[in-house]
Amino acid sequence: MATRATSSSSTYAALMECVRSHAPASHAVANLPLTISQTRAEALLHVVHDVGGQPDGPIDKTLHKPAHWEKSTHCTAECLAWRGHWVSEERRRRENDLGETLYFGTPYYARWLLAATKMLLDKGLVTPDELLAKMEEIRAREEIAA
Amino acid sequence: MSRFKIGDRVTVRDIPPLFHTRTQGYTRGRTGTVVALRPEWVIPEDEAWGRYEGRREPFYIVRFNQRDLWPDYGGAALDTLETEFSERWLEPAS
């Protein structure tokens, strides 16, 4: 497992370069005081997952073999539903709430994972401290294994 | 009790989407034909916001001609698209 990207100033600069590359290539610059037209307001309310009719590249039709983490993510989402913490429609809404950059910039199951994580934090089922401690525990375990 | 039956012509209401929707933007204001009825279920607008025991409505499968959905559709005139709506999204075609 790679060391954390913020561990030195040069890797931090590289991280920021990567973060900047997530931003849309073209975007309208909003003036201050912030005013927007009705048309733009409606465009901003357009729901991110409603992509029908938008131009896109060719569709990759090769069969995807799910990775272990993808299966685990799916199982986790189902178990959270089984225990009454959400339903799939709430998961989809929470994926939209990630915003366009994360929605279009993360793999399919990473969206599930981010939505599940925020749901658990929103509902107080885990605390940020618990989550960070677990992430550190897994990072350390993976580094030993590598 | 379903408001519409198979064969009815229906128009999709053009309500603003608020952060989540199951009604595709390209169907808003378009007219199609009910081709199947689906059992009542909690509407997505409630489920999406954590109201798992929210309002229940019948759902319908509506078939559209592709040429009615896309002004520049280049395929065959016979091509259709089917999608699903809860009852609140549909009104009788005028």
gemmi code that builds the backbone of each chain (N, CA, C; Angstrom):
import gemmi

chains = {
    "A": [
        ("MET", (0.835, -1.199, 0.000), (0.000, 0.000, 0.000), (0.871, 1.250, 0.000)),
        ("ALA", (0.498, 2.226, -0.822), (1.257, 3.469, -0.919), (1.152, 4.259, 0.381)),
        ("THR", (2.218, 4.993, 0.693), (2.130, 5.875, 1.857), (1.190, 7.025, 1.521)),
        ("ARG", (0.713, 7.655, 2.575), (-0.277, 8.701, 2.396), (0.296, 9.874, 1.599)),
        ("ALA", (-0.552, 10.433, 0.687), (-0.071, 11.446, -0.255), (0.313, 12.757, 0.413)),
        ("THR", (-0.115, 12.991, 1.650), (0.182, 14.256, 2.313), (1.440, 14.181, 3.166)),
        ("SER", (2.204, 13.084, 3.029), (3.310, 12.879, 3.951), (4.511, 13.794, 3.692)),
        ("SER", (4.608, 14.419, 2.522), (5.660, 15.406, 2.291), (5.131, 16.490, 1.377)),
        ("SER", (5.869, 17.631, 1.317), (5.347, 18.751, 0.533), (5.306, 18.417, -0.955)),
        ("SER", (6.266, 17.625, -1.448), (6.249, 17.305, -2.881), (5.084, 16.374, -3.215)),
        ("THR", (4.824, 15.400, -2.348), (3.685, 14.523, -2.631), (2.375, 15.274, -2.429)),
        ("TYR", (2.388, 16.260, -1.494), (1.185, 17.071, -1.321), (0.901, 17.887, -2.573)),
        ("ALA", (1.945, 18.438, -3.182), (1.771, 19.195, -4.428), (1.209, 18.290, -5.525)),
        ("ALA", (1.719, 17.069, -5.592), (1.225, 16.128, -6.600), (-0.247, 15.793, -6.343)),
        ("LEU", (-0.592, 15.663, -5.056), (-1.984, 15.378, -4.702), (-2.890, 16.517, -5.152)),
        ("MET", (-2.447, 17.778, -4.877), (-3.264, 18.934, -5.249), (-3.432, 19.024, -6.761)),
        ("GLU", (-2.390, 18.663, -7.496), (-2.472, 18.652, -8.959), (-3.569, 17.674, -9.398)),
        ("CYS", (-3.592, 16.511, -8.740), (-4.588, 15.492, -9.070), (-5.990, 15.968, -8.685)),
        ("VAL", (-6.100, 16.623, -7.515), (-7.402, 17.157, -7.072), (-7.912, 18.182, -8.089)),
        ("ARG", (-7.004, 19.066, -8.551), (-7.419, 20.077, -9.529), (-7.914, 19.447, -10.822)),
        ("SER", (-7.351, 18.304, -11.175), (-7.743, 17.667, -12.436), (-9.168, 17.106, -12.367)),
        ("HIS", (-9.742, 17.028, -11.162), (-11.139, 16.604, -11.052), (-12.114, 17.688, -11.477)),
        ("ALA", (-11.668, 18.952, -11.402), (-12.580, 20.056, -11.690), (-13.005, 20.007, -13.153)),
        ("PRO", (-14.227, 20.439, -13.433), (-14.682, 20.427, -14.821), (-13.759, 21.260, -15.708)),
        ("ALA", (-13.548, 20.814, -16.946), (-12.626, 21.498, -17.852), (-13.144, 22.884, -18.221)),
        ("SER", (-14.452, 23.028, -18.317), (-15.003, 24.350, -18.590), (-16.132, 24.605, -17.620)),
        ("HIS", (-16.134, 25.776, -17.040), (-17.218, 26.110, -16.132), (-17.471, 27.603, -16.159)),
        ("ALA", (-18.717, 27.980, -15.873), (-19.081, 29.392, -15.848), (-18.521, 30.020, -14.580)),
        ("VAL", (-17.878, 31.160, -14.721), (-17.370, 31.873, -13.554), (-18.501, 32.727, -12.995)),
        ("ALA", (-18.812, 32.520, -11.713), (-19.888, 33.300, -11.091), (-19.336, 34.612, -10.580)),
        ("ASN", (-20.073, 35.691, -10.806), (-19.649, 37.000, -10.324), (-20.124, 37.211, -8.888)),
        ("LEU", (-19.447, 38.115, -8.192), (-19.910, 38.550, -6.879), (-20.452, 39.968, -6.997)),
        ("PRO", (-21.586, 40.337, -6.431), (-22.459, 39.463, -5.669), (-23.048, 38.352, -6.546)),
        ("LEU", (-23.210, 37.228, -5.927), (-23.560, 36.025, -6.680), (-24.993, 36.094, -7.200)),
        ("THR", (-25.119, 36.245, -8.488), (-26.448, 36.145, -9.098), (-26.357, 35.176, -10.258)),
        ("ILE", (-27.442, 34.451, -10.479), (-27.478, 33.529, -11.612), (-28.819, 33.661, -12.301)),
        ("SER", (-28.840, 33.321, -13.570), (-30.082, 33.409, -14.337), (-31.002, 32.257, -13.954)),
        ("GLN", (-32.276, 32.416, -14.284), (-33.257, 31.341, -14.040), (-32.841, 30.069, -14.776)),
        ("THR", (-32.354, 30.237, -16.014), (-31.940, 29.077, -16.813), (-30.815, 28.318, -16.103)),
        ("ARG", (-29.840, 29.117, -15.586), (-28.723, 28.453, -14.914), (-29.172, 27.810, -13.610)),
        ("ALA", (-30.101, 28.462, -12.902), (-30.620, 27.891, -11.660), (-31.269, 26.539, -11.945)),
        ("GLU", (-32.037, 26.478, -13.028), (-32.683, 25.204, -13.380), (-31.645, 24.164, -13.770)),
        ("ALA", (-30.608, 24.605, -14.471), (-29.542, 23.670, -14.854), (-28.832, 23.144, -13.605)),
        ("LEU", (-28.658, 24.018, -12.607), (-27.991, 23.592, -11.369), (-28.843, 22.586, -10.603)),
        ("LEU", (-30.175, 22.705, -10.750), (-31.058, 21.761, -10.066), (-31.186, 20.436, -10.819)),
        ("HIS", (-30.654, 20.400, -12.047), (-30.724, 19.135, -12.782), (-30.000, 18.049, -11.978)),
        ("VAL", (-30.642, 16.902, -11.846), (-30.094, 15.860, -10.982), (-28.978, 15.119, -11.712)),
        ("VAL", (-27.883, 14.940, -11.014), (-26.644, 14.504, -11.648), (-26.755, 13.115, -12.299)),
        ("HIS", (-27.572, 12.230, -11.729), (-27.654, 10.878, -12.300), (-28.569, 10.813, -13.533)),
        ("ASP", (-29.263, 11.899, -13.834), (-30.209, 11.895, -14.959), (-29.458, 12.302, -16.220)),
        ("VAL", (-28.749, 11.340, -16.826), (-27.808, 11.665, -17.905), (-28.381, 11.432, -19.299)),
        ("GLY", (-29.628, 10.989, -19.373), (-30.209, 10.674, -20.687), (-30.141, 11.844, -21.644)),
        ("GLY", (-29.620, 11.610, -22.831), (-29.560, 12.666, -23.833), (-28.277, 13.458, -23.827)),
        ("GLN", (-27.416, 13.228, -22.813), (-26.144, 13.951, -22.800), (-25.122, 13.214, -23.660)),
        ("PRO", (-24.261, 13.981, -24.323), (-23.227, 13.305, -25.127), (-22.252, 12.538, -24.239)),
        ("ASP", (-21.775, 11.424, -24.714), (-20.798, 10.647, -23.949), (-19.953, 9.834, -24.925)),
        ("GLY", (-18.907, 9.246, -24.405), (-18.013, 8.453, -25.233), (-18.609, 7.093, -25.538)),
        ("PRO", (-17.848, 6.247, -26.242), (-18.331, 4.899, -26.552), (-18.520, 4.075, -25.272)),
        ("ILE", (-19.493, 3.173, -25.291), (-19.782, 2.342, -24.118), (-18.882, 1.109, -24.127)),
        ("ASP", (-18.222, 0.869, -22.998), (-17.392, -0.324, -22.851), (-18.309, -1.505, -22.541)),
        ("LYS", (-18.408, -2.445, -23.474), (-19.347, -3.559, -23.304), (-18.667, -4.830, -22.809)),
        ("THR", (-17.385, -4.743, -22.450), (-16.734, -5.931, -21.920), (-17.313, -6.254, -20.537)),
        ("LEU", (-17.369, -7.543, -20.231), (-17.946, -7.977, -18.963), (-16.976, -7.679, -17.823)),
        ("HIS", (-17.484, -6.988, -16.814), (-16.646, -6.610, -15.675), (-16.712, -7.691, -14.602)),
        ("LYS", (-15.533, -8.169, -14.191), (-15.497, -9.161, -13.113), (-15.350, -8.399, -11.796)),
        ("PRO", (-16.359, -8.473, -10.904), (-16.304, -7.657, -9.695), (-15.094, -8.016, -8.825)),
        ("ALA", (-14.412, -6.961, -8.359), (-13.298, -7.151, -7.435), (-13.856, -7.422, -6.033)),
        ("HIS", (-12.985, -7.915, -5.172), (-13.423, -8.259, -3.812), (-14.038, -7.058, -3.094)),
        ("TRP", (-13.396, -5.891, -3.223), (-13.911, -4.709, -2.512), (-15.266, -4.277, -3.053)),
        ("GLU", (-15.496, -4.536, -4.338), (-16.787, -4.174, -4.925), (-17.898, -5.080, -4.375)),
        ("LYS", (-17.574, -6.374, -4.267), (-18.558, -7.304, -3.691), (-18.837, -6.952, -2.228)),
        ("SER", (-17.760, -6.630, -1.501), (-17.924, -6.263, -0.084), (-18.786, -5.020, 0.059)),
        ("THR", (-18.576, -4.059, -0.853), (-19.359, -2.821, -0.817), (-20.833, -3.109, -1.042)),
        ("HIS", (-21.104, -3.950, -2.045), (-22.495, -4.306, -2.340), (-23.131, -5.002, -1.128)),
        ("CYS", (-22.394, -5.950, -0.553), (-22.906, -6.689, 0.616), (-23.160, -5.740, 1.786)),
        ("THR", (-22.239, -4.818, 2.011), (-22.393, -3.860, 3.113), (-23.651, -3.030, 2.917)),
        ("ALA", (-23.850, -2.549, 1.679), (-25.039, -1.731, 1.385), (-26.314, -2.531, 1.641)),
        ("GLU", (-26.309, -3.809, 1.227), (-27.487, -4.659, 1.429), (-27.734, -4.920, 2.911)),
        ("CYS", (-26.642, -5.146, 3.657), (-26.791, -5.406, 5.095), (-27.329, -4.165, 5.818)),
        ("LEU", (-26.869, -2.993, 5.396), (-27.371, -1.750, 6.005), (-28.866, -1.599, 5.732)),
        ("ALA", (-29.310, -2.025, 4.546), (-30.740, -1.981, 4.217), (-31.503, -3.024, 5.044)),
        ("TRP", (-30.908, -4.203, 5.147), (-31.529, -5.297, 5.904), (-31.765, -4.874, 7.361)),
        ("ARG", (-30.818, -4.113, 7.907), (-30.964, -3.651, 9.284), (-31.749, -2.337, 9.391)),
        ("GLY", (-32.322, -1.892, 8.271), (-33.241, -0.756, 8.305), (-32.594, 0.617, 8.313)),
        ("HIS", (-31.300, 0.693, 7.946), (-30.634, 1.989, 8.006), (-30.827, 2.828, 6.746)),
        ("TRP", (-31.131, 2.187, 5.625), (-31.475, 2.911, 4.397), (-32.133, 1.968, 3.416)),
        ("VAL", (-32.558, 2.515, 2.272), (-33.038, 1.699, 1.151), (-32.264, 2.153, -0.090)),
        ("SER", (-32.379, 1.372, -1.169), (-31.546, 1.681, -2.337), (-31.871, 3.062, -2.919)),
        ("GLU", (-33.139, 3.497, -2.779), (-33.484, 4.821, -3.308), (-32.759, 5.928, -2.533)),
        ("GLU", (-32.611, 5.725, -1.239), (-31.859, 6.707, -0.447), (-30.383, 6.684, -0.842)),
        ("ARG", (-29.869, 5.492, -1.118), (-28.475, 5.411, -1.583), (-28.301, 6.203, -2.870)),
        ("ARG", (-29.236, 6.061, -3.819), (-29.113, 6.793, -5.093), (-29.161, 8.296, -4.850)),
        ("ARG", (-30.053, 8.747, -3.977), (-30.127, 10.183, -3.666), (-28.800, 10.644, -3.065)),
        ("ARG", (-28.239, 9.821, -2.181), (-26.982, 10.203, -1.545), (-25.819, 10.197, -2.547)),
        ("GLU", (-25.887, 9.336, -3.554), (-24.870, 9.381, -4.618), (-24.977, 10.705, -5.377)),
        ("ASN", (-26.205, 11.147, -5.674), (-26.380, 12.454, -6.318), (-25.802, 13.562, -5.453)),
        ("ASP", (-26.022, 13.441, -4.144), (-25.560, 14.477, -3.217), (-24.034, 14.590, -3.178)),
        ("LEU", (-23.326, 13.611, -3.705), (-21.863, 13.706, -3.748), (-21.428, 14.858, -4.649)),
        ("GLY", (-22.315, 15.244, -5.572), (-21.964, 16.313, -6.505), (-21.303, 15.755, -7.756)),
        ("GLU", (-21.300, 16.575, -8.796), (-20.869, 16.088, -10.113), (-19.431, 15.587, -10.130)),
        ("THR", (-18.538, 16.308, -9.440), (-17.125, 15.946, -9.515), (-16.901, 14.536, -8.967)),
        ("LEU", (-17.452, 14.272, -7.793), (-17.281, 12.941, -7.227), (-18.149, 11.910, -7.952)),
        ("TYR", (-19.356, 12.334, -8.356), (-20.255, 11.377, -9.014), (-19.616, 10.807, -10.279)),
        ("PHE", (-19.083, 11.722, -11.108), (-18.507, 11.269, -12.378), (-17.030, 10.904, -12.249)),
        ("GLY", (-16.410, 11.253, -11.116), (-14.976, 11.033, -10.982), (-14.597, 9.784, -10.211)),
        ("THR", (-15.593, 9.055, -9.692), (-15.270, 7.858, -8.907), (-15.895, 6.629, -9.551)),
        ("PRO", (-15.257, 5.468, -9.377), (-15.831, 4.233, -9.918), (-17.214, 3.961, -9.313)),
        ("TYR", (-17.993, 3.166, -10.018), (-19.377, 2.875, -9.628), (-19.494, 2.510, -8.150)),
        ("TYR", (-18.762, 1.509, -7.707), (-18.929, 1.066, -6.321), (-18.262, 2.012, -5.320)),
        ("ALA", (-17.341, 2.855, -5.780), (-16.789, 3.868, -4.881), (-17.879, 4.877, -4.513)),
        ("ARG", (-18.793, 5.132, -5.467), (-19.938, 6.005, -5.157), (-20.802, 5.378, -4.065)),
        ("TRP", (-21.042, 4.085, -4.183), (-21.798, 3.379, -3.137), (-21.103, 3.542, -1.787)),
        ("LEU", (-19.801, 3.343, -1.814), (-19.017, 3.362, -0.578), (-19.049, 4.749, 0.069)),
        ("LEU", (-18.894, 5.787, -0.760), (-18.934, 7.154, -0.232), (-20.323, 7.472, 0.325)),
        ("ALA", (-21.357, 7.040, -0.395), (-22.730, 7.291, 0.060), (-22.983, 6.577, 1.388)),
        ("ALA", (-22.520, 5.336, 1.491), (-22.713, 4.563, 2.727), (-21.967, 5.215, 3.891)),
        ("THR", (-20.744, 5.659, 3.616), (-19.937, 6.274, 4.669), (-20.615, 7.533, 5.204)),
        ("LYS", (-21.076, 8.391, 4.283), (-21.730, 9.622, 4.721), (-23.043, 9.340, 5.435)),
        ("MET", (-23.762, 8.315, 5.003), (-25.008, 7.955, 5.683), (-24.706, 7.548, 7.127)),
        ("LEU", (-23.677, 6.705, 7.309), (-23.328, 6.232, 8.656), (-22.928, 7.398, 9.559)),
        ("LEU", (-22.211, 8.364, 8.981), (-21.818, 9.545, 9.766), (-23.031, 10.439, 10.042)),
        ("ASP", (-23.851, 10.679, 9.002), (-25.040, 11.533, 9.159), (-25.949, 11.019, 10.270)),
        ("LYS", (-26.127, 9.707, 10.305), (-27.088, 9.128, 11.246), (-26.450, 8.780, 12.583)),
        ("GLY", (-25.166, 9.116, 12.722), (-24.502, 8.893, 13.999), (-24.226, 7.437, 14.308)),
        ("LEU", (-24.239, 6.597, 13.271), (-23.998, 5.168, 13.503), (-22.507, 4.893, 13.690)),
        ("VAL", (-21.666, 5.735, 13.093), (-20.237, 5.726, 13.408), (-19.819, 7.178, 13.614)),
        ("THR", (-18.743, 7.373, 14.347), (-18.206, 8.723, 14.514), (-16.996, 8.878, 13.602)),
        ("PRO", (-16.656, 10.122, 13.231), (-15.446, 10.335, 12.429), (-14.208, 9.727, 13.097)),
        ("ASP", (-14.115, 9.833, 14.412), (-12.967, 9.254, 15.122), (-12.878, 7.749, 14.907)),
        ("GLU", (-14.017, 7.082, 15.052), (-14.034, 5.620, 14.858), (-13.631, 5.259, 13.435)),
        ("LEU", (-14.152, 6.018, 12.477), (-13.865, 5.736, 11.078), (-12.378, 5.929, 10.774)),
        ("LEU", (-11.809, 7.047, 11.253), (-10.390, 7.321, 11.003), (-9.507, 6.280, 11.685)),
        ("ALA", (-9.881, 5.887, 12.901), (-9.100, 4.871, 13.615), (-9.097, 3.559, 12.830)),
        ("LYS", (-10.251, 3.207, 12.281), (-10.349, 1.962, 11.514), (-9.531, 2.062, 10.228)),
        ("MET", (-9.588, 3.226, 9.570), (-8.811, 3.405, 8.342), (-7.319, 3.282, 8.624)),
        ("GLU", (-6.877, 3.870, 9.739), (-5.466, 3.771, 10.120), (-5.089, 2.319, 10.430)),
        ("GLU", (-5.973, 1.631, 11.126), (-5.724, 0.222, 11.475), (-5.531, -0.618, 10.202)),
        ("ILE", (-6.394, -0.377, 9.221), (-6.312, -1.151, 7.972), (-5.076, -0.756, 7.178)),
        ("ARG", (-4.771, 0.567, 7.166), (-3.566, 1.018, 6.465), (-2.322, 0.331, 7.039)),
        ("ALA", (-2.229, 0.297, 8.365), (-1.077, -0.343, 9.020), (-1.017, -1.835, 8.685)),
        ("ARG", (-2.151, -2.492, 8.714), (-2.214, -3.920, 8.414), (-1.764, -4.195, 6.981)),
        ("GLU", (-2.230, -3.355, 6.033), (-1.874, -3.546, 4.629), (-0.392, -3.290, 4.393)),
        ("GLU", (0.166, -2.305, 5.125), (1.583, -1.993, 4.958), (2.448, -3.151, 5.447)),
        ("ILE", (2.030, -3.792, 6.520), (2.767, -4.954, 7.032), (2.675, -6.102, 6.029)),
        ("ALA", (1.481, -6.263, 5.452), (1.270, -7.369, 4.505), (2.055, -7.154, 3.206)),
        ("ALA", (2.283, -5.879, 2.851), (2.918, -5.588, 1.550), (4.423, -5.869, 1.579)),
    ],
    "B": [
        ("MET", (-56.172, 1.307, -5.912), (-57.009, 1.626, -7.082), (-56.198, 2.469, -8.056)),
        ("SER", (-55.996, 1.961, -9.268), (-55.165, 2.661, -10.239), (-55.990, 3.666, -11.040)),
        ("ARG", (-55.412, 4.837, -11.219), (-56.099, 5.895, -11.965), (-56.080, 5.612, -13.467)),
        ("PHE", (-55.032, 4.958, -13.944), (-54.889, 4.703, -15.380), (-54.942, 3.207, -15.662)),
        ("LYS", (-55.301, 2.871, -16.899), (-55.321, 1.460, -17.304), (-54.454, 1.275, -18.557)),
        ("ILE", (-54.165, 0.030, -18.858), (-53.335, -0.262, -20.031), (-54.002, 0.315, -21.276)),
        ("GLY", (-53.217, 0.981, -22.095), (-53.727, 1.596, -23.327), (-54.005, 3.082, -23.184)),
        ("ASP", (-54.078, 3.580, -21.949), (-54.330, 5.015, -21.744), (-53.159, 5.850, -22.258)),
        ("ARG", (-53.483, 6.984, -22.862), (-52.452, 7.958, -23.254), (-52.225, 8.902, -22.079)),
        ("VAL", (-50.971, 9.021, -21.680), (-50.645, 9.844, -20.504), (-49.502, 10.805, -20.844)),
        ("THR", (-49.521, 11.949, -20.167), (-48.449, 12.937, -20.319), (-47.713, 13.055, -18.985)),
        ("VAL", (-46.387, 13.096, -19.068), (-45.562, 13.174, -17.864), (-45.533, 14.616, -17.370)),
        ("ARG", (-45.809, 14.830, -16.104), (-45.809, 16.178, -15.529), (-44.379, 16.729, -15.474)),
        ("ASP", (-44.289, 18.033, -15.611), (-42.972, 18.686, -15.624), (-42.749, 19.387, -14.285)),
        ("ILE", (-42.430, 18.598, -13.267), (-42.182, 19.127, -11.922), (-40.671, 19.243, -11.755)),
        ("PRO", (-40.180, 20.332, -11.126), (-38.725, 20.432, -10.965), (-38.170, 19.266, -10.142)),
        ("PRO", (-37.022, 18.712, -10.544), (-36.396, 17.663, -9.744), (-35.679, 18.313, -8.568)),
        ("LEU", (-35.909, 17.856, -7.376), (-35.219, 18.428, -6.224), (-34.214, 17.413, -5.683)),
        ("PHE", (-32.997, 17.476, -6.187), (-31.852, 16.698, -5.699), (-31.926, 15.213, -6.028)),
        ("HIS", (-33.094, 14.728, -6.361), (-33.224, 13.319, -6.689), (-34.495, 13.134, -7.490)),
        ("THR", (-34.459, 12.256, -8.472), (-35.680, 11.921, -9.206), (-35.508, 10.582, -9.888)),
        ("ARG", (-36.626, 9.912, -10.114), (-36.601, 8.721, -10.955), (-37.294, 9.007, -12.288)),
        ("THR", (-37.723, 10.257, -12.476), (-38.403, 10.628, -13.713), (-37.402, 11.349, -14.605)),
        ("GLN", (-36.971, 10.660, -15.665), (-35.919, 11.197, -16.518), (-36.339, 12.518, -17.136)),
        ("GLY", (-35.396, 13.465, -17.166), (-35.669, 14.785, -17.719), (-36.244, 14.730, -19.129)),
        ("TYR", (-35.773, 13.783, -19.936), (-36.200, 13.749, -21.341), (-37.637, 13.254, -21.508)),
        ("THR", (-38.268, 12.788, -20.424), (-39.671, 12.361, -20.528), (-40.642, 13.458, -20.094)),
        ("ARG", (-40.115, 14.515, -19.458), (-41.003, 15.567, -18.928), (-41.802, 16.209, -20.060)),
        ("GLY", (-43.103, 16.262, -19.841), (-43.977, 16.899, -20.826), (-44.275, 16.048, -22.052)),
        ("ARG", (-43.713, 14.827, -22.090), (-43.923, 13.974, -23.272), (-45.107, 13.031, -23.030)),
        ("THR", (-45.706, 12.602, -24.116), (-46.891, 11.752, -24.046), (-46.571, 10.349, -24.546)),
        ("GLY", (-47.058, 9.354, -23.803), (-46.862, 7.962, -24.179), (-48.087, 7.144, -23.811)),
        ("THR", (-47.933, 5.825, -23.892), (-49.050, 4.916, -23.659), (-48.730, 3.975, -22.503)),
        ("VAL", (-49.674, 3.811, -21.588), (-49.496, 2.860, -20.490), (-49.515, 1.451, -21.074)),
        ("VAL", (-48.435, 0.671, -20.814), (-48.376, -0.697, -21.344), (-48.373, -1.739, -20.233)),
        ("ALA", (-48.174, -1.340, -18.984), (-48.212, -2.312, -17.881), (-48.453, -1.576, -16.575)),
        ("LEU", (-49.119, -2.272, -15.655), (-49.338, -1.737, -14.314), (-48.379, -2.435, -13.362)),
        ("ARG", (-47.864, -1.694, -12.397), (-46.983, -2.270, -11.387), (-47.625, -2.073, -10.020)),
        ("PRO", (-47.326, -2.956, -9.073), (-47.961, -2.857, -7.757), (-47.624, -1.548, -7.055)),
        ("GLU", (-48.459, -1.193, -6.110), (-48.187, -0.016, -5.283), (-46.862, -0.164, -4.558)),
        ("TRP", (-46.159, 0.917, -4.446), (-44.932, 0.936, -3.646), (-44.732, 2.351, -3.114)),
        ("VAL", (-43.841, 2.505, -2.143), (-43.525, 3.828, -1.605), (-42.883, 4.656, -2.715)),
        ("ILE", (-43.340, 5.901, -2.886), (-42.815, 6.730, -3.976), (-41.344, 7.069, -3.718)),
        ("PRO", (-40.552, 7.148, -4.799), (-39.116, 7.427, -4.639), (-38.850, 8.720, -3.885)),
        ("GLU", (-39.725, 9.716, -4.043), (-39.528, 11.009, -3.380), (-39.544, 10.867, -1.854)),
        ("ASP", (-40.223, 9.836, -1.348), (-40.212, 9.586, 0.098), (-39.056, 8.668, 0.495)),
        ("GLU", (-38.886, 7.582, -0.252), (-37.806, 6.633, 0.085), (-36.441, 7.306, 0.068)),
        ("ALA", (-36.269, 8.231, -0.873), (-34.958, 8.869, -1.034), (-34.568, 9.675, 0.193)),
        ("TRP", (-35.573, 10.140, 0.964), (-35.309, 11.005, 2.112), (-35.589, 10.293, 3.427)),
        ("GLY", (-35.523, 8.965, 3.379), (-35.593, 8.206, 4.625), (-37.002, 7.920, 5.120)),
        ("ARG", (-38.035, 8.246, 4.300), (-39.410, 7.919, 4.714), (-39.783, 6.558, 4.107)),
        ("TYR", (-39.253, 5.511, 4.760), (-39.388, 4.173, 4.167), (-40.828, 3.665, 4.218)),
        ("GLU", (-41.640, 4.220, 5.129), (-43.058, 3.844, 5.208), (-43.907, 5.003, 4.684)),
        ("GLY", (-43.423, 5.678, 3.659), (-44.081, 6.882, 3.140), (-45.291, 6.580, 2.280)),
        ("ARG", (-45.608, 7.565, 1.435), (-46.821, 7.469, 0.610), (-46.671, 6.377, -0.454)),
        ("ARG", (-47.690, 5.547, -0.572), (-47.667, 4.458, -1.555), (-48.554, 4.841, -2.738)),
        ("GLU", (-48.079, 4.514, -3.936), (-48.846, 4.803, -5.150), (-48.660, 3.667, -6.142)),
        ("PRO", (-49.633, 3.502, -7.049), (-49.408, 2.561, -8.155), (-48.299, 3.089, -9.067)),
        ("PHE", (-47.615, 2.173, -9.713), (-46.599, 2.534, -10.709), (-47.049, 2.029, -12.079)),
        ("TYR", (-46.572, 2.693, -13.108), (-46.967, 2.356, -14.483), (-45.737, 2.294, -15.376)),
        ("ILE", (-45.781, 1.332, -16.313), (-44.788, 1.333, -17.389), (-45.414, 2.068, -18.570)),
        ("VAL", (-44.716, 3.090, -19.042), (-45.215, 3.900, -20.156), (-44.260, 3.735, -21.338)),
        ("ARG", (-44.871, 3.530, -22.512), (-44.069, 3.368, -23.744), (-44.159, 4.644, -24.576)),
        ("PHE", (-42.996, 5.127, -24.969), (-42.915, 6.335, -25.809), (-42.345, 5.951, -27.170)),
        ("ASN", (-42.744, 6.669, -28.217), (-42.017, 6.578, -29.475), (-40.736, 7.377, -29.321)),
        ("GLN", (-39.631, 6.775, -29.736), (-38.345, 7.476, -29.603), (-38.381, 8.838, -30.292)),
        ("ARG", (-39.086, 8.926, -31.393), (-39.140, 10.203, -32.129), (-39.895, 11.273, -31.357)),
        ("ASP", (-40.730, 10.847, -30.392), (-41.412, 11.835, -29.545), (-40.496, 12.335, -28.434)),
        ("LEU", (-39.430, 11.587, -28.139), (-38.522, 11.971, -27.053), (-37.347, 12.788, -27.556)),
        ("TRP", (-36.842, 12.440, -28.710), (-35.614, 13.063, -29.215), (-35.902, 13.726, -30.544)),
        ("PRO", (-35.804, 15.055, -30.616), (-36.149, 15.773, -31.844), (-35.319, 15.315, -33.041)),
        ("ASP", (-34.059, 14.926, -32.787), (-33.189, 14.564, -33.911), (-32.965, 13.056, -33.979)),
        ("TYR", (-33.940, 12.286, -33.477), (-33.772, 10.831, -33.450), (-33.568, 10.283, -34.861)),
        ("GLY", (-32.501, 9.492, -35.032), (-32.170, 9.044, -36.376), (-32.566, 7.606, -36.670)),
        ("GLY", (-33.169, 6.921, -35.677), (-33.510, 5.511, -35.867), (-34.857, 5.326, -36.533)),
        ("ALA", (-35.327, 4.069, -36.507), (-36.573, 3.725, -37.183), (-37.778, 4.355, -36.478)),
        ("ALA", (-38.818, 4.658, -37.244), (-40.037, 5.260, -36.699), (-40.717, 4.333, -35.699)),
        ("LEU", (-40.463, 3.019, -35.817), (-41.099, 2.043, -34.922), (-40.433, 1.974, -33.551)),
        ("ASP", (-39.250, 2.558, -33.403), (-38.490, 2.410, -32.153), (-39.218, 3.032, -30.966)),
        ("THR", (-39.206, 2.306, -29.858), (-39.878, 2.801, -28.652), (-38.948, 2.707, -27.455)),
        ("LEU", (-39.342, 3.369, -26.369), (-38.627, 3.318, -25.096), (-39.674, 3.176, -23.995)),
        ("GLU", (-39.414, 2.267, -23.036), (-40.337, 2.105, -21.915), (-39.644, 2.494, -20.620)),
        ("THR", (-40.379, 3.200, -19.773), (-39.847, 3.521, -18.460), (-41.003, 3.587, -17.458)),
        ("GLU", (-40.660, 3.793, -16.205), (-41.627, 3.600, -15.117), (-41.880, 4.908, -14.361)),
        ("PHE", (-43.130, 5.117, -13.952), (-43.494, 6.327, -13.196), (-44.440, 5.953, -12.070)),
        ("SER", (-44.340, 6.681, -10.960), (-45.402, 6.594, -9.962), (-46.551, 7.477, -10.447)),
        ("GLU", (-47.736, 7.224, -9.875), (-48.958, 7.840, -10.412), (-48.909, 9.361, -10.431)),
        ("ARG", (-48.269, 9.962, -9.410), (-48.258, 11.420, -9.306), (-47.615, 12.110, -10.499)),
        ("TRP", (-46.778, 11.373, -11.245), (-46.073, 11.996, -12.366), (-46.883, 12.021, -13.656)),
        ("LEU", (-48.041, 11.351, -13.651), (-48.789, 11.203, -14.906), (-50.116, 11.943, -14.853)),
        ("GLU", (-50.522, 12.480, -16.007), (-51.866, 13.026, -16.140), (-52.411, 12.579, -17.498)),
        ("PRO", (-53.779, 12.575, -17.612), (-54.338, 12.125, -18.895), (-53.857, 13.042, -20.022)),
        ("ALA", (-53.498, 12.445, -21.170), (-53.061, 13.266, -22.307), (-54.235, 14.092, -22.804)),
        ("SER", (-53.968, 15.348, -23.113), (-55.079, 16.210, -23.553), (-55.308, 16.023, -25.051)),
    ],
}
model = gemmi.Model(1)
for chain_id, residues in chains.items():
    chain = gemmi.Chain(chain_id)
    for i, (resn, *xyz) in enumerate(residues, 1):
        res = gemmi.Residue()
        res.name, res.seqid = resn, gemmi.SeqId(i, " ")
        for name, pos in zip(("N", "CA", "C"), xyz):
            atom = gemmi.Atom()
            atom.name, atom.element = name, gemmi.Element(name[0])
            atom.pos, atom.b_iso = gemmi.Position(*pos), 0.0
            res.add_atom(atom)
        chain.add_residue(res)
    model.add_chain(chain)
structure = gemmi.Structure()
structure.add_model(model)
structure.setup_entities()
